[in-house]
Amino acid sequence: TVDNPGRAALTEVEVVARGVYRGSNVTKVSLAPSTGRRHQLRVHLASIGHSIVGDSTYCGTAAASLTGAPRMMLHALSLALPLPDRYGGPREWVAPDPFLDVLEPALGESG
């Protein structure tokens, strides 16, 4: 948890869009972890009161089930590994955003 005196962790959060998902106000964010701690992104967002939609571990099973999300709405847009040359050098993979069509515009905003 955030209160755990373990190793330091840092995550940059940038708001991408605000909208509605299945009747609840939600915010789509871009997350950039500077460190790699287990559950870091999930813990950091839960600690500021903005759990990831569908995350039954950090927002509670009841709250997660209320959203009706088919899965946790966390997605790695890209993954980069600084592999040594003997393994082909640095590699990067990019995956399309699976949430483009699920966010309705917030009241008063156009899509």
Salt bridges, closest charged atoms under 4 A:
ASP55 OD1 - ARG42 NH2 2.72
ASP97 OD2 - LYS28 NZ 2.43
